[in-house]
Amino acid sequence: MLTALALYHSGVRELLGIAAVAIALFSIDDLIVDAVFLCRLAVRRVTVYRRHSRARAENFSLANPGRMAIFVPAWDEAAVIGAMLRDLTARLEHPAYRVFVGVYPNDPATRAAVVGVGDARIVVVACARAGPTTKADCLNHLWTALLVDEARHGSFKAIVLHDAEDVVDALELRVFDQLIPRLTMVQLPVVPLVDPGSRWIGGHYMDEFAENHVKDMAVREALGAAVPSAGVACAIERGMLGRIADAAGGAPFDASCLTEDYELGIKIKALGGRGALVRIVGPNGVVATREHFPGDLEGALRQKSRWLLGIALGGWDRLGWPSGWADRFMMVRDRKTILAALMAALGYLVGVLVMIDTALVATVPAMAHFAPLVPRGNWIAALIMFTTAVLTWRLGMRAILSGHVNGWREGLRSIPRTVAANAINAIAATRATTRYLSMRRGRTALVWDKTAHRFPGVS
């Protein structure tokens, strides 16, 4: 018995050292990003914001509006697409836009819901194959329909990407019209809607998007790295998307990709374009797209595993490592997410094992003579102090950023909600890795593995 306890005690010590080293290494890039963000914020406050008043979206002119095309791919969206399109067409303050909605021949309910809106600005586009294919395949059908429309009515200025559950800001097209073509791609913030019935699962999206769309995207732009599209609330200059299409043989979206939006930003940068996430205020706050994210565990796992599969694993195969230290640095961050999620799970496991060991030492007299898990002055003790300080800092940053976007109550909730987020990400990382290996062996087909969508006011 004593031998088994000694082995357990020794094993916990080794795991503690491994976890401390791994978490410390995985924290370095987070600290760099935080430092760049805070320095950029400080510099802009003492230079740009003192010399120039901040622009407001309602002041952007519509004297010479360009034609805007909105792409909405829709597979199995009968429950929400009608309400979304009615809201969008009633809300948008722009005189020249068309909405291209992609539907499938084996999904008549979605087609009927789109047709039932009865708005001449909506173009229903039927995909050639039965669904689901991939989202990129559906977008390519919309691109073909756009070319037909341009032959009759003239060119569009930009293509805007949206999903069937998006609540679109009234001033969105006005912002895009103002900033394109000075910017090749404009990404507006995405703000998850509060789900009172899912504070922990649905709520963790609020914290992650707040960090990503307030801090991380700003740092990418500041360092000169490619700014990836979020797939919604994003506008791409028409000429650039045409160049991407020409280089790919006519289809701008790669139908063999699960995260075509992420790769789009990389391609734009490679072709000399400039993308940016723009946070601009309108009468109702920051101009952004708001939407519900999965509130159930299975839905969150499906969505997160798809993102990880496409960005961290599939993206590595497809994109390799582009030139430029900034792009490589940000890609390391994107691709380490699977390992980081697993390391967080390891940290929780080690924490539980340490608590069990501490309880055993306190209750089993024979274990009182064992060497302490972390002797004073030991290198593990220094690493634990460092990782504890980093964890405190990171939780504070997340709370401040989430509170800034979602209100102070959600900011406070983000601290304990980090545990739920880490658990979801760890399980999703395992699923993504398993599916990736299956796809590499040819056992799993590439299809649109979408989650069920909700729209405010639609039960």
C-alpha positions, -999 to 999 in steps of 0.1 A, spaced: 0 0 0 28 24 10 46 16 -23 15 25 -43 11 57 -24 47 66 -30 44 59 -68 12 80 -69 30 109 -50 60 107 -74 37 105 -105 18 136 -94 51 155 -89 62 146 -125 28 155 -140 28 188 -121 62 197 -136 51 187 -171 19 208 -168 37 238 -154 63 238 -183 36 233 -210 12 260 -196 41 285 -192 52 279 -228 17 282 -242 12 315 -222 41 334 -238 23 344 -271 -8 354 -251 13 378 -231 29 392 -263 -6 398 -278 -18 415 -247 12 438 -246 8 448 -282 -29 455 -277 -23 477 -247 6 496 -263 -15 502 -295 -44 514 -274 -23 538 -254 -6 552 -285 -39 557 -303 -54 575 -273 -25 600 -270 -22 606 -308 -51 597 -331 -80 602 -307 -66 636 -295 -62 650 -330 -94 636 -346 -129 631 -333 -141 595 -337 -162 589 -368 -198 579 -365 -216 555 -389 -247 577 -393 -225 605 -407 -212 585 -436 -226 598 -469 -248 579 -493 -246 605 -520 -231 581 -545 -239 546 -532 -223 515 -548 -243 483 -554 -239 458 -526 -244 421 -529 -253 401 -498 -246 363 -499 -267 341 -475 -261 304 -479 -290 284 -465 -293 247 -459 -322 235 -436 -330 270 -425 -368 271 -429 -373 279 -393 -353 312 -393 -345 324 -429 -379 341 -435 -377 361 -403 -340 370 -409 -347 383 -444 -377 403 -434 -357 419 -406 -327 426 -429 -347 442 -457 -367 463 -433 -337 474 -413 -309 481 -438 -304 518 -446 -289 516 -481 -306 522 -515 -287 497 -537 -284 461 -526 -295 426 -536 -296 395 -514 -286 363 -530 -298 333 -510 -286 298 -518 -310 269 -514 -310 232 -522 -333 211 -544 -339 186 -515 -348 214 -491 -381 228 -504 -391 242 -470 -362 267 -470 -369 277 -505 -406 283 -497 -396 304 -467 -373 326 -488 -398 330 -516 -425 338 -491 -407 370 -480 -418 385 -513 -391 411 -518 -378 419 -553 -343 425 -539 -340 389 -529 -326 365 -555 -332 327 -549 -303 306 -562 -307 269 -565 -276 248 -559 -270 221 -585 -266 192 -561 -286 180 -532 -276 193 -498 -258 195 -477 -226 200 -498 -203 225 -482 -210 262 -473 -183 272 -498 -200 252 -526 -232 271 -519 -214 304 -519 -199 296 -553 -234 291 -567 -242 326 -554 -211 340 -571 -223 325 -604 -257 342 -599 -240 375 -591 -221 373 -625 -254 369 -643 -269 398 -624 -239 420 -632 -243 413 -669 -278 427 -668 -276 455 -642 -239 465 -637 -211 457 -613 -214 454 -576 -190 473 -553 -187 446 -527 -199 412 -516 -212 409 -480 -213 376 -462 -240 366 -438 -257 336 -423 -293 328 -419 -295 336 -382 -278 370 -383 -293 402 -369 -278 428 -392 -271 464 -381 -291 490 -400 -259 510 -409 -238 480 -419 -239 486 -457 -233 523 -452 -200 515 -433 -189 490 -460 -197 515 -488 -176 542 -471 -146 521 -464 -143 500 -496 -121 502 -517 -98 520 -493 -99 487 -474 -101 455 -495 -120 436 -468 -140 451 -439 -149 429 -410 -174 442 -384 -176 428 -349 -198 397 -342 -216 399 -309 -233 367 -295 -267 374 -281 -273 367 -244 -290 334 -238 -306 335 -203 -311 297 -206 -275 289 -213 -253 312 -193 -224 287 -193 -224 270 -227 -239 297 -249 -224 324 -227 -188 314 -233 -191 326 -269 -197 361 -256 -163 360 -238 -144 345 -267 -158 368 -293 -152 399 -271 -115 389 -268 -111 380 -304 -130 410 -319 -117 437 -296 -81 426 -290 -68 398 -312 -80 411 -346 -67 446 -337 -33 430 -329 -33 411 -362 -38 444 -381 -12 463 -360 14 436 -367 6 436 -404 -7 400 -404 -36 388 -424 -70 396 -409 -93 365 -413 -129 369 -421 -155 357 -396 -178 345 -424 -205 370 -414 -206 408 -411 -178 408 -437 -175 427 -470 -150 420 -497 -142 444 -525 -157 430 -558 -125 432 -578 -105 413 -552 -130 385 -550 -129 384 -588 -91 380 -587 -94 352 -562 -120 335 -584 -99 339 -615 -69 323 -597 -90 294 -586 -105 287 -620 -137 307 -616 -149 298 -580 -137 322 -553 -146 299 -524 -129 265 -520 -155 239 -518 -131 214 -502 -127 237 -472 -147 238 -439 -135 273 -430 -135 292 -463 -141 324 -444 -108 321 -425 -88 313 -456 -104 342 -475 -85 367 -453 -52 349 -459 -58 349 -497 -66 386 -497 -34 395 -479 -14 373 -503 -28 392 -532 -18 426 -517 -52 435 -502 -57 450 -468 -83 438 -444 -93 452 -410 -118 447 -383 -137 480 -379 -153 491 -346 -174 521 -353 -203 536 -333 -238 543 -345 -269 555 -328 -274 521 -312 -239 514 -302 -211 496 -321 -222 486 -356 -220 448 -354 -239 417 -363 -256 399 -335 -267 363 -334 -275 334 -312 -248 307 -308 -254 271 -297 -268 269 -262 -266 231 -259 -234 211 -254 -237 190 -285 -243 220 -307 -213 238 -292 -191 208 -296 -201 204 -333 -194 240 -341 -161 242 -322 -148 210 -336 -156 222 -371 -137 254 -365 -107 236 -350 -107 210 -378 -108 237 -405 -84 262 -390 -59 244 -369 -56 211 -388 -70 215 -423 -56 250 -427 -21 237 -419 -24 212 -447 -39 236 -472 -21 269 -464 13 258 -451 33 286 -435 32 319 -454 61 343 -456 64 371 -430 70 367 -393 37 384 -383 16 359 -403 36 330 -390 33 342 -354 -5 345 -357 -8 311 -375 11 295 -346 -16 310 -323 -44 297 -345 -29 262 -349 -18 258 -313 -55 259 -301 -59 222 -301 -28 216 -280 -37 246 -258 -71 231 -251 -57 198 -242 -30 214 -220 -58 233 -201 -75 199 -196 -42 185 -183 -39 214 -159 -74 207 -144 -65 170 -141 -32 177 -124 -50 202 -100 -75 174 -90 -46 149 -85 -27 175 -64 -58 180 -41 -61 142 -37 -24 139 -29 -27 168 -4 -56 151 13 -37 117 15 -7 134 30 -28 150 56 -47 118 65 -21 90 60 6 92 87 31 73 66 30 98 38 40 127 61 76 118 55 73 120 17 92 148 0 69 178 -7 54 180 -42 70 214 -47 100 221 -25 107 258 -18 130 273 -43 124 245 -68 121 255 -104 86 240 -104 76 264 -77 89 294 -98 69 281 -128 37 277 -107 40 312 -95 45 324 -130 15 305 -144 -7 316 -115 2 352 -122 -5 347 -159 -38 330 -152 -49 359 -129 -39 384 -156 -57 365 -184 -89 361 -164 -88 398 -157 -83 407 -193 -112 384 -204 -135 399 -177 -127 435 -188 -131 428 -225 -163 408 -221 -176 434 -197 -168 462 -222 -189 444 -249 -215 426 -230 -219 445 -197 -202 442 -163 -224 413 -152 -213 391 -181 -177 403 -175 -179 389 -140 -195 357 -152 -167 352 -177 -143 343 -149 -160 311 -137 -173 305 -173 -137 300 -184 -139 265 -168 -168 256 -191 -151 271 -221 -119 251 -215 -139 219 -211 -158 225 -243 -127 234 -262 -108 203 -249 -136 179 -260 -140 197 -293 -102 194 -299 -104 157 -294 -133 154 -318 -116 175 -344 -84 155 -342 -104 122 -345 -124 135 -375 -92 149 -392 -75 115 -390 -106 98 -403 -108 123 -432 -71 117 -440 -79 80 -443 -108 87 -466 -134 74 -441 -153 106 -435 -168 128 -463 -166 166 -462 -201 180 -457 -217 211 -442 -218 200 -406 -240 230 -395 -257 235 -361 -293 244 -356 -299 282 -358 -322 305 -339 -334 340 -346 -348 365 -320 -385 363 -317 -387 329 -336 -394 299 -313 
